[in-house]
Amino acid sequence: MNAEKRPDTANRSMLLVREVVMTAYSLTGNLSSATELCGELADEDLPEDIQAMAVLTKLHNIAMRRPKH
């Protein structure tokens, strides 16, 4: 892999993880609960970026099933 592309990949992964945590936080209202929820939804057998996308998808599905205000 080209060394010039690595920071972009790392930056995208970091942004994705941030999005996952913030989405979980918006669902739980608590950072500790958000972290726990992310851990429960994670599949550690997957690569980190794919794992983050899978968790984000699961969180979006949870949010869509919740009653709307």
C-alpha positions as CSV (number, residue, x, y, z in Angstrom):
1,M,0.0,0.0,0.0
2,N,1.2,3.5,-0.8
3,A,2.4,5.3,2.3
4,E,0.6,8.5,1.1
5,K,-2.8,6.8,1.3
6,R,-2.4,5.4,4.8
7,P,-3.3,8.7,6.6
8,D,-6.5,9.0,4.6
9,T,-7.5,5.5,5.5
10,A,-6.7,6.0,9.2
11,N,-8.6,9.3,9.1
12,R,-11.7,7.7,7.6
13,S,-11.6,4.9,10.1
14,M,-11.3,7.4,12.9
15,L,-14.3,9.4,11.6
16,L,-16.3,6.2,11.2
17,V,-15.6,5.1,14.8
18,R,-16.6,8.6,16.0
19,E,-19.8,8.4,14.0
20,V,-20.6,5.0,15.6
21,V,-20.0,6.3,19.1
22,M,-22.0,9.5,18.6
23,T,-24.9,7.5,17.1
24,A,-24.9,5.1,20.0
25,Y,-24.7,8.1,22.4
26,S,-27.7,9.6,20.7
27,L,-29.6,6.4,21.3
28,T,-28.6,5.9,24.9
29,G,-28.0,9.4,26.2
30,N,-25.0,8.2,28.1
31,L,-21.4,7.7,27.0
32,S,-20.8,4.6,29.2
33,S,-24.0,3.0,27.9
34,A,-23.1,3.9,24.3
35,T,-19.7,2.3,24.6
36,E,-21.3,-0.8,26.1
37,L,-23.8,-1.0,23.3
38,C,-21.1,-0.7,20.7
39,G,-19.2,-3.5,22.3
40,E,-22.3,-5.7,22.3
41,L,-23.0,-5.1,18.6
42,A,-19.4,-5.5,17.5
43,D,-18.1,-8.6,15.7
44,E,-14.4,-8.8,16.6
45,D,-13.8,-11.3,13.8
46,L,-14.2,-8.5,11.2
47,P,-11.6,-6.0,10.2
48,E,-11.9,-2.8,12.1
49,D,-13.5,-0.6,9.4
50,I,-16.0,-3.2,8.4
51,Q,-16.8,-3.9,12.0
52,A,-17.5,-0.2,12.5
53,M,-19.8,0.0,9.5
54,A,-21.6,-3.1,10.7
55,V,-22.2,-1.6,14.1
56,L,-23.3,1.7,12.6
57,T,-25.8,-0.2,10.4
58,K,-27.1,-2.0,13.5
59,L,-27.4,1.3,15.4
60,H,-29.4,2.8,12.5
61,N,-31.7,-0.2,12.4
62,I,-32.3,0.2,16.2
63,A,-33.0,3.9,15.7
64,M,-35.5,3.3,12.9
65,R,-37.5,0.8,15.0
66,R,-37.9,3.3,17.9
67,P,-41.1,5.3,18.1
68,K,-40.9,8.7,16.5
69,H,-41.7,11.8,18.6
